[in-house]
Amino acid sequence: MSTIVATLLIILLTLVAVGIIWVVIRNIINQGAEQVSLGKFTLNLEIKNVAIDPATPSNINVKIKRNPGAGEISGLNFIIDDGDTTEVVKMVNFSLNELEERTINLSLTKITNSSKIVKVSVAPIFRLESGKDVTGDVKDDYEMPKTSGTTVSTGCLSGSECNDGNGCTTDSCNSGTCSHISITSCTNSDGCCPNGCTVANDNDCASVCGNGIREGSEGCDDGDISSGDGCSASCVVESGWSCNTATPNVCTNTVVCGDGIREGSEGCDDGDTSSGDGCSSTCTVESGYTCNTATPNVCTLNAVCGNGIREGSEGCDDGDTSSGDGCSSTCTVESGYTCNTATPNVCTLSTPAWQTGMVSWWRFNGNANDYTGRNNGTVSGATLTSTNCKSGQCYSFDGSNDYINVGNKLDLRTQSWTYSLWLKGTSSARMYILTKGASAGDHGVRIETYTTQHGAAIFGALSDYEVIYGPNIVLNNGNWHNIAVVFDRTGNAVWYTDGVAGTPVDISSYSGENISSPDNFLISDDHADFNGLIDEVMVFNRSLSSSEVQQIYNYNYP
């Protein structure tokens, strides 16, 4: 039994010894791993300059640069030594990129007189893969000059070596010794604002809004930084106020509602204090009104298109928002219409002066009826279309027995006449456009395309006729063209294409002659049929002037 107990004790002691040995070995391994991890860092730091913080003299500003080298830092350790006391300032969670240079403000608690500092050192803090923070070796030391009163013994060679970074000292090198003399006078543009100086006597000092002294770029200073009292929180004179020259400034409200000048918080000022005219008695814009920027403001009731009341900028309001009835969906008067002053407006088609003497007008909007109600046409073969028309709809003729027959009407007799129409085509064939007789000995007129002369009109009879040629404008180029042929029985006949006149032909010899025919008036023909589109055909019982022909050409067809 004692042998067994002894054996168990030996085993237990062996296990304890092995455990102790493993703990020692593991610590050695971990320390070695950390040294391997730390050895990967080749990071290099450089202290460029150290200067006393002029705003808080107990603090120092350290300018530090990270030079090329591998490794990521998680913080910096600064060691500050004044010869008697060493203070460590640790900055954690701090990053510095490669080649980055930054100035860091260090707050000192142990060292109370920063002017006695003799050396500042820096060491990086690394975060290992294990998550443990380790402080590396010191990477740079910055030796501070030893101070004595206003001088520093540094063995300087030039004044550039003596710059202490303090704008309120005059730095110089005298006999190998740096001198730093404090600036006490209030002098403009020297980079220093000494104690007791203000922006009033030293432009290096900042103005202080709210101190009751108007200085620098301040427009006012009433002794506080509240807005709404005439002098804003940024010391600017508020709109509608004026501030005097007292110290502090006293500001008064200059806004007068009803004086016709919109100012301050006024939404409008129409020169009175009456409500109900768009600008209320308190100079606010009333609901449903808009006020312009004139002086005084003029306020108008907001227009509602379609309510039957013409208001604001509306050109008309006929009580609806439909187009095509003279007053458009946006309440503008449509081309060719005139609207009266009734409420709601009533719009009717205008009658231009050139429409005087109109006998027939085939607009082809839906059918071949005469717009004047006199001479409706009967369609044979032609097709009504809404595609590529001059306005609205038009008729398409295919050149094979397509025409519109108006009947045995519209004889010239002894009168002067004018024919006008729009056509579009590409055929080079000779085609009849309008005919009333003028064939096989009949008296009458025929208007046709003529390949060599760009259009021609035949007037008279087969044995006694005149030919009126159009100007040198191609008709079969696929574009819309306006043709007007004017017959002045006491003067000339003229063919116009797009308002351009051809050569006049004297037809005065036919004055008083009855030019009539038993043939029907045809648009296109059943012989030399037109191939293309025809729209807006008109017949007048008088000769139109050249300016009236031009008006037809430029007319915006409703």
Phi and psi in degrees as a GROMACS rama.xvg file:
@    title "Ramachandran Plot"
@    xaxis  label "Phi"
@    yaxis  label "Psi"
@TYPE xy
-65.0361  -30.4795  SER-2
-66.2147  -40.3325  THR-3
-65.761  -43.1149  ILE-4
-63.8908  -42.0792  VAL-5
-63.3698  -39.079  ALA-6
-64.5171  -42.7886  THR-7
-64.2321  -38.7608  LEU-8
-65.1229  -38.8633  LEU-9
-63.3578  -42.2261  ILE-10
-62.954  -44.5996  ILE-11
-62.2425  -43.4283  LEU-12
-65.018  -34.8022  LEU-13
-65.0704  -42.8725  THR-14
-63.9924  -40.4157  LEU-15
-63.835  -42.2444  VAL-16
-63.7922  -41.4897  ALA-17
-62.438  -41.7471  VAL-18
-61.9687  -42.4118  GLY-19
-64.1994  -44.1387  ILE-20
-60.8593  -39.7653  ILE-21
-65.3692  -40.7555  TRP-22
-60.9138  -43.5235  VAL-23
-64.0835  -45.7174  VAL-24
-62.6319  -41.8607  ILE-25
-63.2345  -41.6588  ARG-26
-62.6292  -40.4195  ASN-27
-63.2267  -41.1723  ILE-28
-64.1909  -44.6724  ILE-29
-64.6167  -41.1599  ASN-30
-63.2286  -40.2848  GLN-31
-64.5493  -39.3441  GLY-32
-64.5972  -39.5358  ALA-33
-67.0052  -37.9073  GLU-34
-64.4285  -37.7426  GLN-35
-63.9337  -44.6141  VAL-36
-63.1172  -42.466  SER-37
-67.5175  -30.006  LEU-38
-68.5386  -15.2422  GLY-39
-73.3323  -18.4574  LYS-40
-87.9889  123.125  PHE-41
-114.582  21.7886  THR-42
-61.3281  142.478  LEU-43
-131.272  129.967  ASN-44
-116.75  150.82  LEU-45
-138.973  127.485  GLU-46
-87.2245  116.171  ILE-47
-84.1251  -35.3611  LYS-48
-165.913  150.493  ASN-49
-131.514  129.249  VAL-50
-141.293  149.76  ALA-51
-70.2502  136.103  ILE-52
-70.6475  114.306  ASP-53
-64.6834  -26.1505  PRO-54
-79.5517  -37.077  ALA-55
-132.458  89.4217  THR-56
-58.181  -19.2706  PRO-57
-77.1646  -11.3311  SER-58
-101.297  163.156  ASN-59
-128.595  149.218  ILE-60
-103.84  121.533  ASN-61
-110.942  119.758  VAL-62
-93.572  118.802  LYS-63
-126.075  145.141  ILE-64
-128.265  138.468  LYS-65
-95.9591  117.133  ARG-66
-83.6365  170.938  ASN-67
-56.2236  140.534  PRO-68
160.174  150.283  GLY-69
-83.5133  154.8  ALA-70
120.724  147.32  GLY-71
-109.702  130.773  GLU-72
-101.418  150.576  ILE-73
-111.573  -2.68097  SER-74
178.597  179.676  GLY-75
-134.096  145.052  LEU-76
-111.175  118.509  ASN-77
-104.129  131.019  PHE-78
-112.813  115.477  ILE-79
-110.658  130.154  ILE-80
-128.434  124.667  ASP-81
-106.083  14.2499  ASP-82
93.9852  -29.4794  GLY-83
-111.448  -37.7662  ASP-84
-126.178  140.179  THR-85
-113.687  125.313  THR-86
-119.764  132.954  GLU-87
-105.991  124.829  VAL-88
-113.134  115.897  VAL-89
-102.311  129.934  LYS-90
-111.626  115.185  MET-91
-104.289  162.641  VAL-92
51.4655  45.317  ASN-93
-120.11  131.276  PHE-94
-118.891  150.251  SER-95
-144.538  114.823  LEU-96
-74.404  159.384  ASN-97
-59.8049  130.225  GLU-98
72.2447  4.32549  LEU-99
-78.6017  144.166  GLU-100
-126.67  127.699  GLU-101
-138.84  152.044  ARG-102
-104.131  124.707  THR-103
-115.003  131.139  ILE-104
-91.377  119.473  ASN-105
-106.429  127.704  LEU-106
-94.8138  120.53  SER-107
-99.1298  140.102  LEU-108
-117.968  -34.5701  THR-109
-84.5267  -42.7645  LYS-110
-87.2055  113.19  ILE-111
-93.6765  -18.263  THR-112
-119.881  94.954  ASN-113
-65.9661  -18.8281  SER-114
-70.8017  -12.8486  SER-115
-94.0793  0.256242  LYS-116
-63.3808  135.615  ILE-117
-110.422  -25.1891  VAL-118
-154.054  141.346  LYS-119
-125.844  127.129  VAL-120
-119.588  159.042  SER-121
-137.14  139.51  VAL-122
-134.757  139.945  ALA-123
-79.0183  153.56  PRO-124
-110.066  123.245  ILE-125
-106.077  146.694  PHE-126
-106.825  115.977  ARG-127
-76.8973  170.265  LEU-128
-62.036  -26.504  GLU-129
-74.4756  -7.6475  SER-130
92.1162  -2.77336  GLY-131
-83.9333  136.497  LYS-132
-88.6827  131.19  ASP-133
-127.999  131.613  VAL-134
-85.3636  127.329  THR-135
-83.3172  -173.26  GLY-136
-72.6562  158.578  ASP-137
-63.1699  128.631  VAL-138
-99.0218  -21.7943  LYS-139
-160.693  147.09  ASP-140
-120.679  136.934  ASP-141
-116.071  113.77  TYR-142
-83.9495  123.846  GLU-143
-87.9559  145.417  MET-144
-67.3258  146.494  PRO-145
-79.8524  124.021  LYS-146
-93.9617  150.83  THR-147
-151.027  97.4654  SER-148
69.529  -121.404  GLY-149
-101.58  9.73355  THR-150
-121.943  158.882  THR-151
-132.823  125.255  VAL-152
-88.4199  105.216  SER-153
-127.412  -4.89193  THR-154
68.589  40.9343  GLY-155
-72.5105  156.305  CYS-156
-107.886  -28.9344  LEU-157
-146.19  164.674  SER-158
-65.0287  -26.5766  GLY-159
-62.9609  -21.2085  SER-160
-81.2494  -7.95024  GLU-161
-105.465  5.88911  CYS-162
-65.3201  116.935  ASN-163
-96.1892  6.53157  ASP-164
75.6295  4.22411  GLY-165
-102.069  115.517  ASN-166
-68.637  -14.0824  GLY-167
-101.601  23.9905  CYS-168
-129.49  147.484  THR-169
-95.5307  115.33  THR-170
-101.053  134.222  ASP-171
-153.662  164.485  SER-172
-117.323  115.652  CYS-173
-122.3  114.308  ASN-174
54.7234  42.7952  SER-175
79.7337  9.55142  GLY-176
-124.671  130.337  THR-177
-76.2287  134.937  CYS-178
-119.708  133.963  SER-179
-127.113  98.1473  HIS-180
-101.807  126.332  ILE-181
-66.0039  139.566  SER-182
-87.9889  127.594  ILE-183
-119.627  -15.8318  THR-184
-86.9562  150.101  SER-185
-86.2053  102.715  CYS-186
-128.471  132.276  THR-187
-66.7944  141.903  ASN-188
60.4598  29.8172  SER-189
-102.312  3.6236  ASP-190
82.6465  6.95376  GLY-191
-133.703  137.072  CYS-192
-117.708  91.1091  CYS-193
-65.2687  163.75  PRO-194
-58.5406  136.15  ASN-195
92.4366  -11.229  GLY-196
-91.3947  152.073  CYS-197
-131.918  172.931  THR-198
-62.8709  -19.5582  VAL-199
-67.8012  -31.8255  ALA-200
-122.233  3.17892  ASN-201
-153.287  109.949  ASP-202
-72.3557  -1.95279  ASN-203
-79.405  -13.5811  ASP-204
-87.8382  148.465  CYS-205
-87.7997  141.596  ALA-206
-70.1208  150.468  SER-207
-116.62  102.384  VAL-208
-68.2648  128.828  CYS-209
102.071  -0.295966  GLY-210
-89.541  3.98347  ASN-211
82.0946  3.05594  GLY-212
-117.053  118.81  ILE-213
-75.8426  118.977  ARG-214
-148.563  160.72  GLU-215
59.8869  -132.449  GLY-216
-90.0524  7.04648  SER-217
-63.7996  137.279  GLU-218
-85.7776  -20.4626  GLY-219
-165.214  163.772  CYS-220
-155.695  105.913  ASP-221
-100.101  13.6664  ASP-222
90.1646  4.3748  GLY-223
-145.973  172.767  ASP-224
-119.159  43.8878  ILE-225
-103.584  139.189  SER-226
-91.8821  163.863  SER-227
92.3161  -0.542925  GLY-228
-112.363  13.9585  ASP-229
105.284  -33.2243  GLY-230
-117.744  115.177  CYS-231
-71.0595  176.454  SER-232
-64.9612  -18.4921  ALA-233
-106.283  17.8151  SER-234
61.9987  45.5645  CYS-235
-116.398  138.212  VAL-236
-67.0486  125.273  VAL-237
-78.6194  152.037  GLU-238
-59.6346  134  SER-239
86.6919  8.19333  GLY-240
-125.768  159.893  TRP-241
-136.863  143.889  SER-242
-119.891  138.01  CYS-243
-82.0422  -171.518  ASN-244
-100.89  9.23808  THR-245
-66.3107  165.749  ALA-246
-121.895  109.889  THR-247
-73.8399  164.754  PRO-248
-63.1389  145.806  ASN-249
-114.466  125.014  VAL-250
-110.575  140.122  CYS-251
-126.635  149.763  THR-252
-77.8763  126.451  ASN-253
-105.314  1.34593  THR-254
-74.4546  127.736  VAL-255
-125.72  107.428  VAL-256
-67.18  128.208  CYS-257
102.362  -0.59394  GLY-258
-88.8985  2.276  ASP-259
83.0763  3.13503  GLY-260
-116.55  117.358  ILE-261
-78.6639  120.915  ARG-262
-152.572  163.86  GLU-263
58.775  -132.239  GLY-264
-89.6874  5.86153  SER-265
-63.6295  135.231  GLU-266
-84.3456  -19.8675  GLY-267
-166.386  164.43  CYS-268
-156.61  104.039  ASP-269
-98.5238  12.7694  ASP-270
90.4717  5.23599  GLY-271
-147.015  173.552  ASP-272
-116.747  34.7643  THR-273
-97.4384  141.009  SER-274
-93.2609  165.042  SER-275
92.1527  -1.44162  GLY-276
-112.412  14.7915  ASP-277
104.795  -31.7875  GLY-278
-118.675  115.471  CYS-279
-71.1924  178.101  SER-280
-68.6186  -15.0974  SER-281
-107.551  15.9877  THR-282
61.5707  44.3967  CYS-283
-116.164  147.825  THR-284
-71.3266  126.525  VAL-285
-78.3836  152.618  GLU-286
-58.0135  134.998  SER-287
87.6667  2.33562  GLY-288
-118.419  158.299  TYR-289
-130.56  134.471  THR-290
-113.043  136.389  CYS-291
-82.4216  -171.67  ASN-292
-100.407  9.19951  THR-293
-66.4512  165.702  ALA-294
-121.17  110.634  THR-295
-72.5263  165.497  PRO-296
-63.3551  143.49  ASN-297
-112.664  123.244  VAL-298
-108.093  135.008  CYS-299
-126.349  148.904  THR-300
-68.15  133.208  LEU-301
-62.2506  130.149  ASN-302
-74.9919  140.873  ALA-303
-121.694  101.635  VAL-304
-63.9711  128.522  CYS-305
101.89  -1.96205  GLY-306
-89.7341  3.09071  ASN-307
82.7567  2.73636  GLY-308
-117.788  117.64  ILE-309
-75.9112  119.18  ARG-310
-149.864  161.922  GLU-311
60.4113  -131.555  GLY-312
-91.7622  7.44929  SER-313
-64.0677  137.567  GLU-314
-85.4706  -21.0596  GLY-315
-165.583  164.552  CYS-316
-156.377  105.504  ASP-317
-99.8124  13.9185  ASP-318
90.2714  4.18603  GLY-319
-146.018  174.06  ASP-320
-117.511  37.1371  THR-321
-99.4273  140.378  SER-322
-92.2714  164.999  SER-323
92.0341  -0.868036  GLY-324
-112.439  13.6164  ASP-325
105.516  -33.2326  GLY-326
-117.782  114.938  CYS-327
-70.9461  177.027  SER-328
-67.0613  -15.2475  SER-329
-107.779  16.3216  THR-330
61.0914  44.8665  CYS-331
-116.01  146.8  THR-332
-70.8524  126.043  VAL-333
-77.0825  152.113  GLU-334
-57.1767  133.485  SER-335
88.9756  1.47759  GLY-336
-116.737  157.319  TYR-337
-129.27  133.644  THR-338
-114.087  136.22  CYS-339
-82.245  -171.445  ASN-340
-100.668  8.55118  THR-341
-64.9981  165.331  ALA-342
-121.32  109.128  THR-343
-73.4349  164.737  PRO-344
-64.172  143.718  ASN-345
-112.476  124.069  VAL-346
-110.066  135.531  CYS-347
-130.994  155.14  THR-348
-62.4596  132.304  LEU-349
-73.6786  155.753  SER-350
-119.648  96.3044  THR-351
-61.5783  156.869  PRO-352
-59.8167  -32.0351  ALA-353
-68.0276  -14.4753  TRP-354
-80.3017  -4.76519  GLN-355
-61.1276  132.79  THR-356
85.377  7.00691  GLY-357
-69.4532  127.296  MET-358
-95.1374  -42.5657  VAL-359
-146.79  149.88  SER-360
-146.157  107.043  TRP-361
-94.3561  103.957  TRP-362
-86.192  -21.4165  ARG-363
63.9461  27.9045  PHE-364
-92.5826  86.3228  ASN-365
102.968  -26.2845  GLY-366
-166.164  -173.539  ASN-367
-103.901  24.3396  ALA-368
-72.9365  151.737  ASN-369
-78.3  125.576  ASP-370
-59.9763  -28.8219  TYR-371
-80.8458  -10.4414  THR-372
84.8723  8.68068  GLY-373
-96.9991  -47.0277  ARG-374
-132.345  77.2824  ASN-375
-68.2754  147.504  ASN-376
-103.783  158.603  GLY-377
-112.077  125.099  THR-378
-84.8087  134.293  VAL-379
-129.054  101.382  SER-380
86.1255  -34.8108  GLY-381
-65.0654  152.499  ALA-382
-116.614  129.185  THR-383
-75.7112  133.252  LEU-384
-140.274  157.632  THR-385
-112.087  7.08963  SER-386
-96.7314  126.005  THR-387
59.8595  31.1309  ASN-388
-82.9465  162.44  CYS-389
-66.1344  -43.1917  LYS-390
-155.103  138.932  SER-391
57.2773  -113.337  GLY-392
-116.97  165.934  GLN-393
-152.406  174.557  CYS-394
-106.693  140.125  TYR-395
-105.654  129.531  SER-396
-114.639  133.544  PHE-397
-98.6604  5.5912  ASP-398
82.9838  8.00953  GLY-399
-137.133  93.0117  SER-400
60.304  31.3445  ASN-401
-103.595  124.212  ASP-402
-162.589  169.06  TYR-403
-122.042  123.637  ILE-404
-102.292  118.116  ASN-405
-92.9868  -12.9967  VAL-406
97.028  -179.791  GLY-407
-79.3404  76.9174  ASN-408
-138.775  172.963  LYS-409
63.3037  41.3069  LEU-410
-67.0255  146.74  ASP-411
-68.1828  -36.5153  LEU-412
50.9829  -126.58  ARG-413
-107.551  8.89289  THR-414
-87.9279  166.898  GLN-415
-85.7595  148.951  SER-416
-139.608  158.496  TRP-417
-138.034  134.065  THR-418
-115.13  137.258  TYR-419
-141.017  141.608  SER-420
-162.292  166.995  LEU-421
-115.032  137.16  TRP-422
-138.425  156.852  LEU-423
-146.861  126.086  LYS-424
-167.036  172.486  GLY-425
-128.526  -4.46829  THR-426
-72.4381  141.368  SER-427
-95.5999  4.81831  SER-428
-74.2096  158.238  ALA-429
-76.7265  121.463  ARG-430
-134.358  141.317  MET-431
-83.6506  135.155  TYR-432
-103.895  -51.6881  ILE-433
-132.522  139.995  LEU-434
-141.565  142.619  THR-435
-147.716  88.6828  LYS-436
77.0087  -140.182  GLY-437
60.0003  38.482  ALA-438
-148.621  146.633  SER-439
51.6622  42.6622  ALA-440
90.378  -9.64184  GLY-441
-72.9131  148.348  ASP-442
-75.8313  154.543  HIS-443
154.626  -157.114  GLY-444
-143.85  146.863  VAL-445
-141.398  131.061  ARG-446
-114.167  128.197  ILE-447
-145.084  160.654  GLU-448
-79.3233  146.504  THR-449
-139.218  112.238  TYR-450
-57.1364  -35.5737  THR-451
-90.3977  -21.7941  THR-452
-115.471  5.26081  GLN-453
63.8038  32.2057  HIS-454
120.38  141.049  GLY-455
-151.848  150.274  ALA-456
-121.315  134.024  ALA-457
-103.323  126.678  ILE-458
-127.869  129.66  PHE-459
119.619  -134.728  GLY-460
-129.841  170.933  ALA-461
-59.2766  -36.8973  LEU-462
-92.0799  -9.28929  SER-463
-150.896  91.8149  ASP-464
-144.916  166.353  TYR-465
-124.3  147.56  GLU-466
-113.304  125.902  VAL-467
-111.363  115.671  ILE-468
-94.6932  149.143  TYR-469
-79.8827  167.281  GLY-470
-70.8702  175.077  PRO-471
-80.6876  65.4395  ASN-472
-126.954  124.602  ILE-473
-69.6725  131.866  VAL-474
-97.9633  -19.8016  LEU-475
-105.302  37.8676  ASN-476
-97.9076  12.2096  ASN-477
82.9576  5.47999  GLY-478
-104.929  160.129  ASN-479
-75.2915  136.086  TRP-480
-133.037  140.669  HIS-481
-95.7211  128.533  ASN-482
-115.155  129.525  ILE-483
-133.393  126.682  ALA-484
-118.468  120.083  VAL-485
-107.901  127.747  VAL-486
-115.024  106.024  PHE-487
-100.177  105.822  ASP-488
-65.0454  -16.2693  ARG-489
-106.247  5.97367  THR-490
-145.772  -114.923  GLY-491
-114.374  158.834  ASN-492
-107.843  134.681  ALA-493
-135.658  135.105  VAL-494
-98.0153  128.022  TRP-495
-114.063  134.22  TYR-496
-120.319  118.614  THR-497
54.1179  39.2982  ASP-498
81.5552  -3.17718  GLY-499
-97.8318  127.073  VAL-500
-83.9132  142.607  ALA-501
-85.2012  -166.566  GLY-502
-75.7129  124.764  THR-503
-65.1588  147.906  PRO-504
-123.764  127.115  VAL-505
-72.5392  118.806  ASP-506
-119.71  20.4233  ILE-507
-63.6872  -21.8141  SER-508
-68.1874  -16.0966  SER-509
-92.2079  5.25661  TYR-510
-58.825  127.727  SER-511
85.8098  -11.955  GLY-512
-79.0239  135.344  GLU-513
-82.4689  104.298  ASN-514
-97.1  92.1315  ILE-515
-129.974  160.642  SER-516
-150.114  144.754  SER-517
-77.3566  -5.20055  PRO-518
-74.5423  158.09  ASP-519
-77.3578  155.151  ASN-520
-84.415  120.164  PHE-521
-120.299  138.087  LEU-522
-98.6956  120.261  ILE-523
69.4715  -155.914  SER-524
-163.775  163.604  ASP-525
-96.9796  12.5292  ASP-526
-117.752  -74.067  HIS-527
-100.613  77.0363  ALA-528
-67.3292  148.467  ASP-529
-77.9061  145.883  PHE-530
-123.419  105.154  ASN-531
151.63  -155.533  GLY-532
-111.67  141.6  LEU-533
-130.625  139.849  ILE-534
-150.132  155.964  ASP-535
51.3135  63.1153  GLU-536
-88.7287  129.314  VAL-537
-129.491  148.242  MET-538
-131.339  130.417  VAL-539
-118.533  146.472  PHE-540
-94.8384  32.7486  ASN-541
-153.196  165.935  ARG-542
-89.7914  121.657  SER-543
-78.9852  148.244  LEU-544
-75.7088  165.975  SER-545
-62.3798  -35.3372  SER-546
-68.4975  -34.8926  SER-547
-69.1421  -37.0018  GLU-548
-61.8705  -40.5187  VAL-549
-64.8678  -36.4551  GLN-550
-64.7404  -38.9252  GLN-551
-62.5365  -42.7739  ILE-552
-62.4519  -37.1868  TYR-553
-92.4319  0.34731  ASN-554
-67.8266  136.422  TYR-555
-90.1963  104.534  ASN-556
-73.3417  124.042  TYR-557
